[in-house]
Amino acid sequence: MKMRKIPLRKCIGCGEQKDKRDLLRIVRTKEGEVFFDPTGKHNGRGAYLCRDSACLEKAFKQKSLQRSFKSALSPEVMDELRQSLEE
């Protein structure tokens, strides 16, 4: 019996490697739109984050999201990500 390889991704907040399914994917499209991608299948550049608001805040503070997406994020986008994480 062949074992399937479990895809691992690194949280941009805390830096821990975890199973891809345990993390939230944030995606930036070519149009510059940034949002959570619950399916993990949207086109665009993705970054992964633990399901914890502390990791999101740490990523904002360390500018990890901006580095991952190679662009600045507006405060409105950050507020939207905070709100959608709390839901």
Residue pairs with C-beta under 8 A, 6 or more apart in sequence:
6 19
6 20
7 19
7 20
8 17
8 18
8 19
8 20
9 17
9 18
9 20
9 23
9 48
10 16
10 17
10 48
11 17
11 18
11 23
11 48
11 49
11 50
11 55
12 47
12 48
12 49
12 55
12 59
12 64
12 65
12 68
13 49
13 50
13 52
13 54
13 55
13 56
13 57
13 58
13 59
13 64
14 50
14 52
14 55
14 58
16 50
18 50
20 40
20 48
22 50
22 51
23 48
23 49
23 50
23 51
24 36
24 38
24 48
24 49
24 50
24 51
24 85
25 36
25 37
25 38
25 40
25 46
25 47
25 48
25 49
26 34
26 35
26 36
26 37
26 46
26 47
26 48
26 49
26 65
26 81
27 34
27 35
27 36
27 37
27 42
27 43
27 44
27 45
27 46
27 47
28 34
28 44
28 45
28 69
28 71
29 42
29 43
29 44
30 43
30 44
32 71
34 65
34 69
34 73
34 77
34 81
35 80
35 81
35 84
36 81
36 84
36 85
37 46
40 46
45 68
45 69
45 70
47 64
47 65
47 68
47 69
49 55
49 56
49 59
51 85
53 82
53 85
53 86
56 81
56 82
56 85
58 64
59 65
60 78
65 73
66 72
66 73
